[in-house]
Amino acid sequence: MQGRRAAIVTSHPLATRAGREAMRDGGTVVDAALAAAAMQLVVEPHMTSLTGGLSMLHRDGASGVAEYLGGNVAAPAAPLPGFTGADLTTGRGVPVPGWWPAFRAASARHGTLPLARLLDPAIRVARDGFPVGPYLYGEVYANRTVLGSHPQGREVFLPAGSLVEPGATLRQPRVARTLERLAGEDLDYYLGDFARAFAEEARRGGGVITSEDLAANDPRWSSPLRGTYRGNEVLSSVPPDDGGSQVIEALNLLELFDLRAMGPPSASVDTLELLTDVHEEVYYAPPRRDAGDRGGRLSKEFARRRIDRLGRAPSAAAVPSPGTIHITVLDGEGNVASITHSHMASPWVNGLFAEGFALSGGGSFFQRGMPWPREKALVYLAPTVVLREGRPVMACGSPSVSLVACILQGIVNVVDFEMPVEQAVEAPRFGVRPHEPAHGWLPGVTVEHGFADGVEPEFHRRATVRGRWTRSIGPWHSLTGNLEAVTFSTVTGELHSCADPRRNGAAEAW
């Protein structure tokens, strides 16, 4: 898709359309992103929830000022002694949500449309229903036992005693009522009836969250992390959303190599191997807890000292989240809104529901390091903007366990190899190792099919020699992320975007 006024890309056509219609009604890029995010609560319940978190990178085209809104999940005030992966299927693994406070904060600061207008399309689709697509059906089928164990799960996904079928109309009246009350009552409802229902359900599952915890989880505005790559400026997320630090650190390492001479990763085994080495070096490093280490990890000097470590097997793995979604909006004036939001866990992982919404299992990120009471969790989200001579030439983000790898490969494809965004999105990728019950999350990479002849077998051969774990996962696999990118041409003034074929998304430009 191409246009000159604006472009939006999301992982669902109804979300993309909601965002475009918000701008048609006079909204900003933030209004568009928020309307899309609200719609995703309804049409992608396997990927996000009101009980999860929402973070946004925003850049104002007129002033050039960029801000990062951290609205992620947090730990409760009460302790969770002995927390393990087993807690993720219980109320102990439910974090304190940050989605709604961040949503309303973004709207108040950078939106022009009222909250009720932003939520209205989602309310209508929740009440009237939408067709069940193949991705949602697959997740519902895989989790049918958990969904069938709760009355609120049964009424939506097993409405007549049997599983909702592909193409059938999915209606969520409880979700519609919840969004209607948020639109009309805002925090009075969120911190009142919703908070009480949420905390009661979490405690029923063995959790310790109270209504007061929800009131204490405020969103945070800060300056984004900044780096450079091949003469371009890179803006990204701020710890404890530490994916941005990982992206900038990885780009600092890659800048020490002549990638153009090596060839694109889709056609060069040397480039593919280098990218996987660089990714593992930053991805499996200890979490970045704050933004204060800008002269350390993010420095070019640190990258030069670090280069000898490439290829070593790291000692500890992060605990990623397979359920997440992203939205990117960029307009011709240089305004950017890039939002990642999520329930931070596998779909319906704990079987708990409140007010129509599944309770997040985002305590998975407590395993990266248990936060202090009411402190935000360490999450590796990375909404990212690349600027050239002060103009945003690429805005992007990704969901899923491989989001850092996905964003890194997308930037390399666009910046180093000048690929059109369509080619960059569709190019084969590598991703992180999937969860295996016997081993958990361990270092290693998955590799899609579609590389040039000889690249994939040679990559696996080299990995075997080095004692590294790799696995082929077929073409266009959702495990490798979903690149939600918009690019801007400083030559033609055109915006370009396309939906990633790894999910069922849509892009619009006008």
N, C-alpha and C positions, 0 to 999 in steps of 0.2 A: 504494500500500500504506500502511496506517496501523496503529499500535499504540501501546502505552504503555510497554512494557518496553524495547524496543530496535528498531533498524532497521539494515539493511545493504544496500548497493547496490554491484554490481560489473558488469563488462562480460561476464560469462558465468554462466549459471544454475548450473553445477556449482561455481563458485567461491563464489557467494552461498550455496548450500546448505552448503558446507563451513564457511563462517564461522558460519552459524546453528547448525549442529550443535556447533561448538566451544563456543559460549555455552550451549547446552543441557547440555553436559557439565561446566558450571561454569566455563568460561573467561571471561576479561575481554574488553573490546572489542578489546584488542590481540591476544589469542589469536584472536579471530574474524577480524581483519584479516590476521593472519599465515597462518592456515589457508587463507584465500581466496587470498592471494598465492602460497602454495605450489601450490595447485591451478592457478592461472593459468600457472605455469611449464609445466604439462602441456597444458592445453587451449588456451592462446593463445601457442604458441611463436613466432608471427609478431610478437608484441608485447613479449615479455619473455624473460629468460634468466638462469640462475644466473651467467652471465658479465657481467651488467650491474650496475645499481645499484638501491638501494632507500632511500627517505627517508620519514620519518614525522613528522607533527605529532600530539602527544598532549596531551590535557588531562584532568586528574584532577578529577572532579566534586565530590568532598568538599572538597579543599583549594583548588581553583581554580588549582593550579600547572600551567603549560603548558610543554612541552619540545619541541624540534625535534631529530630524529635525522637527521644528514646521512650517508648511506651510499652516496654516489655514486661513480662511476668516477674513476680518477686516471691521471696520466701515469706511465710507467715511469721508473726511475732513469736508464736510458741515453737519450741525446738522440735526437731525431728531426729531424735537419736537413733543411730544405727541404720540410717537411710541407705537402701540398696535398690538395685534394679527391680527387685520383686515388689517394691512399693508402687511402681508405676501403674499397676493394675488395681490399685486401691485409692482411697481418698487421701492417703499420705502423699501420693504423687501429684496431687492437684495444687498448682501454684496460685498465688494471688493474681487475678487478671489485671491487665492494664489497657485493654482494647478500647473501651468506651472513653475513659479519661483522655487517652491520646487522640481519639477521633474528634472529640469535641474541642480539644486544645488546638488541633490543626485547623479546624473550621473557624474558630474564633480569631486566630492569628492571620490566616492567609485565605480565608474563604469569603464569599459574598452572599451565597445562598443560605437560607435558614436550615437548621438541622432537619426540620420536618420535610423540606424539599429534597434533601440528600437521601433521606430514608424512604421516601414515598415509593420509588420504583421497587425497592426490595420488599416493602410491605405488600404491595400488590401481587408480586410474584409468589411470595410466601402464602398469601391467602388464596389466590386463584390457581396456583400450581405452574409447573414447567415440566417438559418432557425429561425423563431420566436418560442421560447419555451413557455411553459404554463405560467411561472411566468411573463415574459414580456407581453404576450398577456393579462393576467388578469389585469395588471396595465394599459395597453393601453385601454382596454375596459372600465375600471373604469374612465379613464380620457379622453374619446373620445370627449367630448364636448369642453374641453380646447384645446386639440390637433387640433381639427377641426376649431378653431377660428383663427389660425395663418397660413399664407402661408407656412412657413417652417415646421410646424407640419403636415399640410395636405399633402405636397409632399412626406413625408416619411411614415406616418402612415395611411393615407387615399389616396393612390396614384391614385386610379381610382374612387375616390368619395365615396368609402366604406372602412370600417375598414380592415386593413391587417389581414389575417386569421392565425390561428395557423399552423405552418409548412411552411408558405409562406416565400419567400426570402425577407428580409428587406435590402434595399440599402440606403445609406446615402451619396450621392455625395458631398454635402456641407461639411460634416464632413471630408471626404477624402481630399478635397481641403484644408481645414483648417490645418489638420495634415501635409499635404505635405508642406505647407508654413512654419509651425513651424519647420519642419525638415530642410528646406532649408534656412530660413531667421531668425529663432530663435527670439530674442528680437526685431529685427527691425520690424518684423511683429506683434509680440505680443503687443508691446507698440505703434505700429503705427496703421495699418488698423484694427486689431482686437480690440484694446482698444477703438478706435473711434466708431466702430460699436456697441460694448458692451455698452459703456456709452450712446450712442444715444438711444439705445433700452430701457435701464433702465430709462432714462429720459422720454421717450415716455410713459412709464408706471407710471410716477409720481415720479421717483427716483431722486437722487441728485448726483450720481456718475459722476466723470470726468475721462478723460484719465490719468491725473496726479495721481489719486488715485491708479491706477494699478501699476504705476512705483514705488510708495512708499511702496507697500506691499512686503517687502523682507522676505525670510525665515530665521529662526533663528536656529543655532546650539547650543546645550547646553548639559550638562551632564544629563543623565536620573535620575529620582528619584530612590532611592534605599531603600529597606526594607529587612526584613528577615522573613521566615516562616518555622517553624519546622527544623531549621538548614540550609535551602536553602536561597540563595540570590535572591531577586526579583527586576528586573529592569522594569521601566514603564515610562509612558509619563510625561511631565513637564507642569505645568500650563503656559499659560491659557488652555492647553489641560489637564483638571484636572481629567480625568477618572483614570489615574495612581495613583494619590493620594487617590482616593476612594478605589481602589483595595488594596493598601498597608494598609490603615486604617482598612479596613474590615478584612484583614488577621491578623492584630495585635489583633483584638477583638477575632477572631476565635481561635487564638493560646492559649487563656486562657481556652479553653474547650478541653476535651478529645473526639474528634470526632470519633476516632476509636472505643471507647467503646460504643458510641451512635449508630453507624451504618451509612451507606451511606444515603444521603438524599432520594434516590429512594426507600429505604426500611424502613426508620425511620422518623416518623412524628416529633419527637423531633429535629432531625438534620434539617429537612426541615423548621420547624418553626424558629429555631435559625438562619439559613441562611437568611431567609426573614427578620427577625428582624435586623440582622447586616447590610444587604443591605440597608434597609430603613434608618437606622441610618446614614449611610455615604452618600447615594445617595441624600437625601433630605436636607442635611446640606448646609449652605451657600457655594457658589462657592469658589474654591481656586484660588486666582488671581495671585499668584506668587509662586516660589519655595523656598522662603526664610524661610518658617515656618517648616523646617525639624526637629527641635528639639521640635516642638509643636505637631501638629496633627499627624505627622508620628511616634511619639515616643511610645515606649511600655508603659511608665508611663501614657501618656494621655489615652491610651486604657484601662488601669486599672481603671482610674478615670471615664471613660466614660461608663463602663459596666452597671451601674445602669440605664442608659437611654434606654437600649434595650427594644423595645416593645412599647415605647411611640409614639403616633401619631405625626409626624412632622408637622410643621406649614406652610411650604411653599414648593411648588413643583418646580422642574426644568422643563425646556421646551426641551424635547428630540427631536431627529431627526429620523424618521422612514426610511429614505433613505440613506444608507451608505453601503460600501463594504470594505472587508479586504483581505489582501494577506499575507501569511507567507512562507518564504523560509529559510531553515536551511540545512547546509551541514555538512559532516563528519569532517571537520576541525574546527567546532564550529563557523563558520560565520553565522550571522543571519541578515535578513532584514524582518522587520514586518511593513507593510504599511496599514494605514487606510485612505481612501479617499472618498469624498462624495460631493453631492450638498447640503447637510445639511438641507434637507427639504423633504416634501412629493413630489412625482413625478409631475413635470410640474405644480407646485403650482400656478404660476403667469401667465402662458400662453405666456411668453416672450421668444424670440429666437434671437440669433446673431451668424452669421457665422456657422449655422447648429447646434449649441448647445443651449439647454435650459438654461435660466438664473437661477442661484441658488436662492432659497428662504431662504438661510441660515441666514437671519436676524431673524429667529426664535430664535437664540441664543442670540440676543440682549435683549431678554426678561429675560435672567438670570441676566442681568446687562448691561446697555448700555455702550459700550466701549467709551473711549475718542476718539476724532478724529484720524482716521487712526490706532487705536489700534486694535490688534487681539481680536476676540470674545472669550468668555469663552465657551469652547466645551469639552465634557467629553470623548474624545477618549482615548483608553488605549492599544496600542500595548505593549505587555508584554513578558519578558523572565524570566524563572526560572533557576537558576544555582545551581549545586551541586558540591562542591569541584572544582569550577572554570570551570566546563563544562556545557553548556546549555542543560538541560534535557527536557525542554519544551519551545517552542516559540509559542505564540498564540495572538489572537485578535478576535474581533467580530464587526459586524455592528449592526445597528438598535437600537431602543429605549432601549432595555434590555442588551446592550453590557456589562455594568459593572457586572450585575447579571450573565450573560452568562460566562464571563471570571472567575469570582469568583467561580462559580460552577465547571467549568472545572478544575481549579487548585486544588480544594478540592478533586475532584474525582481522579485525577492523583496522587497528593502528599499524601493525607491522606489515600486513599483507594487503591492506586497502581493499578488503572484500566488501562488496555490498552487504547490507545487513541480512538480506535473504540468504546469501551464501554462507555468511558467518553463522547464522542460526541453524541452517540445515547441515553444516559440516559435521562429520562424525566426531564424537567426543570420548574422553575417558571420565570416569567418576570414581567415587570412593567405594570401598568394600562394603557389601551389604551385611546386615546383621545375621549372624549364624548362632543359634542357641548354644552350641558347644564352645564357641570361641568369643562371642560378643563382637564388639567393634574393634577390629585389628587393622593395622596398616596394610595397604594393598590397593590395587586399582581394578576397576572393571573397564572394559573396552568395547565400544560399539563396533558393529560391522560397518563397512562403507569406506574404509581407508583405501588409498591407492594400492595397487597390486604389490604384494610382498611386505608392506609396512606392518600389518598386524602380526603375521607369523614371526617376522624377525623381532618385533617388540617382545612377544612372548618368549622367544628363544633367549634373548638377552636377559630378560627377567629371571628365567630359570637358572641361568648361569650365575646370576647375582644372588640367588636364593630369595627372590621376591615373589609375592603372591599376585597373580593376575587371573582374570577370567573374562571370556567373551560373553556378551549379553545380548547379541542380536542388534538389529538396526533400531535407531531412534528410541531409546529406552528412557522412561521417566526417571529412573534412578540417577541419570547423569544431569539432572536439573532441567530447567525450562528457561531459556534466555529471553526475558522480556525486555527487548531493546528497541530504542528509537535513535536513529542517526540523523544528523543535519549536515548538509553539504554547504560549505562556505563559498563554493563556486556558483552553484545553481540556486541556492536558497531553498532547496527542497528538503522536506522531512520524509524519512523512509522508515517503515516498520513492517514486520510480518509476524504471524503467530508461529510459535514453535510447534512443529508437528508431533512432539513427544507428549503433548497433552491436547485437549480439545479447545484451544483458545481462539482468539480473533484479534485482529488489529484493524483500526480505522484511521484514516488520515484525510484531511480536507483542506 
